[in-house]
Amino acid sequence: MNKIIVLSLLLLLCELVWAQRGQSGPDPSPAPIPSMQANPQDTIYKRNGEVIICKVKEIGTTEIKYASSEFKSDLLFAIEKNEIDRIVFADGKVQTFERQKALAETIERNSEELYQTQRKSAIKIDFLSPAVNTTSLTYERCTRPGQSLEFSVGAVGLGFADWDEKASGVLIRGGYKFMRNPDFYMRDMRYAHILKGRYLKTEFDFASYQVETDRYAFDFENKIEKYNLTKWAILIVFGNQWVFNDIFLIDLYSGIGLGSNNQSELDDSYPYGFTTLGSDVPLSFSFGLRIGFLLK
C-alpha cells in the first residue's frame, strides 16, 4: 500500500515538473513574419531611371508628396511631376504622367486667362518730351501675352520750353515690343500683367519739321535762319513698363540704332523726338518716360 502511494506521488511530481517546463520554455513554432501586404508600398519611376519605393500621400498640380519607410511616417518628401514617368500603386493600378514643359507649368499657364480678363490696350503720353517742345501720344495694343504693337504720333514745336529756336512739324513712331522672358522659371510663377515687365522693341522713327532759329554772324548781327529737317532711325529700344491695378502705367525706355537726316551732318537743333548724327556717323538715339492709362 505504501509503495502505491509513493508511486502515485512520484507520477504527480513528474507531471507538475513537465507542465512547468512547458510554460517557461521557448515556443517551438516560429514567430510570425510581417507581411508586405500589411504595409503595401507604391513605386515611383522617374524619367532619369531612378526608382523610389514609398507610400504616395498626395498628387498635386505640380508635385507629388510621399513618405519613405526609411524615415518616420510623418516626414513627407516632394518631387516635381514633370520628373516622373509613372507611379505603380500597391494595388497594381498605374498612373502615367505626360512630359510637362516648365513653361506650361509656370508663366504661360495663366496667360490666356489674363489675356481675356485684363486690359490689353494703353494710351500714353511722353512725360519728358514737352520739355523739348514735342508732344506725342502713344497707343499700345497687346497682340498676345508678352508681345504688343505700339504706334506714336507727335507734334514738333508743341511744348513749354522757352527757346529762341522755333520748330513745327510731325513725329511718327511704330514698333513691335517683346516682353523679356526670365532666365529660369520658378514653380508657380505667373504673369502679373500682360503689359508689365522689361522689354525689347524694334522701332522705326520718322520726323519732319521746319526750324527757325537765331544765328550770330561774324559781324555780330543777329540773323534768322530757317531750314527744313527730315530725319529717320531704325532703333532697338530697351525699356521697362510698370502697371498698377490694371489702370495706370509708367514706361521708361532708351534706344540706339541707325539713323540719318537730310543735313548730312550733326543736327545742332534741339532733339525733337530723337537724335541723329548725320550720314557721316549714321547713329541715332532716343530716350523717354511715358505715363498712361489702360483701355479695354
C-alpha positions in Angstrom: 0.0 0.0 0.0 2.8 2.4 0.9 4.5 1.6 -2.5 1.4 2.5 -4.4 1.1 5.9 -2.6 4.8 6.7 -3.2 4.5 5.8 -6.8 1.4 8.0 -7.2 3.2 10.9 -5.6 6.2 10.5 -8.0 4.0 10.4 -11.0 2.2 13.6 -9.8 5.5 15.3 -9.3 6.7 14.4 -12.8 3.5 15.8 -14.3 4.0 19.1 -12.4 7.6 19.4 -13.5 6.8 18.7 -17.1 3.9 21.2 -17.1 6.1 23.9 -15.5 8.8 23.3 -18.2 6.3 23.6 -21.0 5.2 27.0 -19.8 8.6 28.5 -19.3 10.4 27.0 -22.4 10.6 28.5 -25.9 7.7 28.3 -28.3 8.6 25.7 -30.9 6.5 27.5 -33.5 8.4 30.3 -35.4 7.5 33.9 -34.8 5.2 35.4 -37.4 6.9 37.4 -40.2 5.3 40.8 -41.1 3.7 40.5 -44.5 4.3 43.2 -47.2 0.6 43.1 -47.6 0.2 44.6 -44.1 2.2 47.7 -45.3 1.7 48.0 -49.1 4.2 50.1 -51.0 4.0 52.2 -54.1 6.7 52.6 -56.7 7.6 55.9 -58.4 9.5 55.6 -61.7 11.4 58.8 -62.6 12.3 59.8 -66.1 16.0 59.5 -65.4 15.6 55.9 -64.5 15.5 56.3 -60.7 13.0 54.1 -58.8 11.5 55.2 -55.4 9.8 52.7 -53.2 7.4 54.7 -50.9 3.9 55.4 -49.9 2.3 58.2 -52.1 0.5 60.6 -49.9 -0.6 63.4 -52.3 -0.7 64.2 -56.0 -0.9 67.9 -56.6 -0.9 70.1 -59.7 2.9 70.5 -59.8 4.3 68.0 -57.4 3.8 64.7 -55.7 4.4 64.1 -51.9 5.4 60.7 -50.5 6.6 59.0 -47.3 9.6 56.7 -47.1 9.8 53.6 -44.9 13.4 54.6 -44.1 12.2 57.7 -42.2 9.4 58.4 -39.7 6.0 58.3 -41.2 5.1 61.9 -40.6 8.1 63.1 -42.7 7.0 63.8 -46.3 9.1 64.3 -49.4 8.1 66.2 -52.6 9.1 65.6 -56.2 8.1 67.6 -59.3 5.5 65.9 -61.5 7.5 66.7 -64.7 10.3 64.5 -63.3 8.0 61.4 -63.0 7.2 58.9 -65.8 4.7 56.8 -63.9 3.5 55.5 -60.5 2.7 51.9 -59.8 0.5 51.7 -56.8 0.4 48.8 -54.3 -2.9 47.6 -55.6 -1.5 47.3 -59.2 -3.0 50.4 -60.6 -0.7 52.6 -62.8 -0.7 56.4 -63.1 1.3 57.8 -66.0 2.3 61.5 -66.5 2.9 63.3 -69.8 6.1 65.2 -70.0 5.3 68.7 -68.8 7.2 71.7 -70.0 8.3 74.1 -67.3 6.8 77.0 -69.3 3.4 75.3 -69.4 3.5 74.8 -65.7 4.5 78.3 -64.8 4.4 81.6 -66.7 2.3 80.5 -69.6 -0.3 78.7 -67.5 -2.4 81.8 -66.7 -1.5 83.9 -69.8 -4.7 83.1 -71.7 -6.9 83.8 -68.8 -5.2 87.2 -68.2 -5.4 87.9 -71.9 -9.2 87.5 -71.7 -9.7 89.5 -68.5 -7.1 92.2 -68.3 -7.0 95.4 -70.2 -5.0 94.9 -73.4 -4.5 98.4 -74.7 -3.0 101.6 -73.3 -2.7 105.3 -74.3 0.5 107.0 -73.2 2.0 110.5 -73.3 5.7 111.1 -73.3 6.2 112.9 -70.0 9.6 114.4 -70.9 9.0 115.4 -74.5 7.2 118.7 -73.8 10.4 119.9 -72.2 11.9 119.9 -75.7 8.8 121.3 -77.3 7.5 118.0 -78.6 4.2 116.4 -77.5 3.5 112.8 -78.6 0.8 110.3 -77.8 1.4 106.5 -78.0 -1.1 103.7 -78.4 -0.1 100.2 -77.4 -2.1 97.1 -78.1 -1.2 93.6 -76.8 -1.4 91.1 -79.6 -0.6 88.1 -77.4 0.9 87.6 -73.9 4.4 89.0 -74.0 4.0 90.8 -77.3 2.4 94.1 -78.5 2.2 96.7 -81.2 3.0 100.3 -80.5 2.4 103.5 -82.5 3.2 107.1 -81.7 2.2 110.4 -83.3 3.6 113.8 -82.2 3.6 117.5 -82.9 7.1 119.1 -83.0 7.0 122.6 -81.6 4.2 121.9 -79.1 5.7 122.2 -75.6 6.5 124.7 -72.8 10.3 125.3 -73.3 11.1 129.0 -73.8 13.7 128.9 -76.5 14.9 131.3 -79.2 14.6 128.4 -81.6 11.1 127.6 -83.1 10.1 124.4 -84.8 6.9 123.0 -86.3 6.3 119.6 -87.8 5.4 116.0 -87.2 6.8 112.9 -85.5 5.8 109.3 -86.2 6.9 106.1 -84.5 6.0 102.5 -84.8 7.4 99.3 -83.4 6.8 95.8 -82.1 7.5 95.0 -78.5 8.7 91.7 -76.9 8.5 91.3 -73.2 11.6 89.7 -71.7 11.3 86.1 -70.5 13.0 85.2 -67.2 16.4 83.4 -67.3 14.8 80.5 -65.4 11.3 79.5 -64.3 10.3 79.1 -60.7 7.4 76.9 -59.8 4.1 78.7 -59.6 5.4 81.7 -61.4 2.6 83.7 -63.0 2.1 86.7 -65.2 1.2 89.7 -63.0 0.0 91.7 -66.1 0.3 91.0 -69.8 1.7 94.6 -70.4 4.1 94.6 -67.5 7.8 93.9 -67.5 11.1 94.6 -69.2 11.0 94.6 -72.9 12.9 94.9 -76.2 11.3 96.8 -79.1 12.2 97.1 -82.8 11.1 100.6 -83.8 11.1 102.9 -86.8 11.1 106.7 -86.1 10.5 109.5 -88.6 10.3 113.2 -88.1 10.0 116.2 -90.5 9.8 119.8 -89.3 10.9 123.3 -90.1 13.4 125.1 -87.8 13.6 128.8 -87.3 16.5 130.0 -85.1 18.7 133.0 -84.4 22.3 132.8 -85.7 25.1 135.2 -84.8 27.2 136.1 -87.8 30.8 137.2 -87.8 29.6 140.8 -87.7 27.7 140.0 -84.5 24.4 140.7 -86.2 21.5 138.6 -85.2 20.1 136.8 -88.3 17.1 134.5 -88.6 17.9 131.1 -90.2 15.3 128.8 -91.5 15.7 125.3 -92.7 13.7 122.0 -93.1 14.9 118.9 -91.4 13.8 115.4 -92.2 15.3 112.5 -90.2 14.7 108.8 -89.7 16.0 106.0 -87.5 15.7 102.2 -87.0 16.2 101.6 -83.3 16.5 98.8 -80.8 14.7 100.1 -77.7 15.2 98.7 -74.2 12.6 99.6 -71.6 10.7 98.6 -68.5 7.0 99.1 -68.1 5.1 99.0 -64.7 1.4 98.5 -64.5 -0.6 99.5 -61.4 -4.0 98.0 -60.6 -4.8 97.3 -64.3 -5.4 101.1 -64.8 -2.2 103.2 -64.7 1.3 102.6 -66.2 4.8 104.0 -66.4 7.1 103.3 -69.3 10.8 104.1 -69.1 12.9 103.5 -72.3 16.0 104.3 -74.2 17.0 103.3 -77.8 20.0 103.1 -80.1 20.3 102.3 -83.8 21.0 103.5 -87.3 19.7 106.9 -88.5 20.4 109.9 -90.6 19.0 113.3 -91.7 18.9 115.4 -94.8 21.5 117.8 -93.5 24.2 115.1 -93.8 25.7 116.2 -90.5 25.0 116.6 -86.9 21.7 118.2 -86.3 22.5 121.1 -83.9 18.9 121.9 -83.2 17.2 120.5 -80.2 16.5 116.8 -80.2 12.8 116.7 -81.3 11.7 113.1 -80.8 15.1 111.5 -81.3 18.7 112.5 -82.2 20.6 111.7 -85.4 24.3 112.4 -86.0 24.0 112.7 -89.8 25.2 110.5 -92.7 28.8 110.8 -91.7 28.1 109.0 -88.4 24.8 107.2 -89.0 23.8 106.7 -85.4 20.6 107.6 -83.7 19.5 107.7 -80.0 16.3 108.1 -78.1 15.1 108.1 -74.5 11.9 109.0 -72.7 9.5 108.5 -69.8 5.8 107.8 -70.7 2.8 107.7 -68.4 -0.5 106.4 -69.4 -3.8 104.7 -68.8 -5.0 101.2 -69.8 -8.0 100.7 -72.0 -10.3 97.8 -72.8 
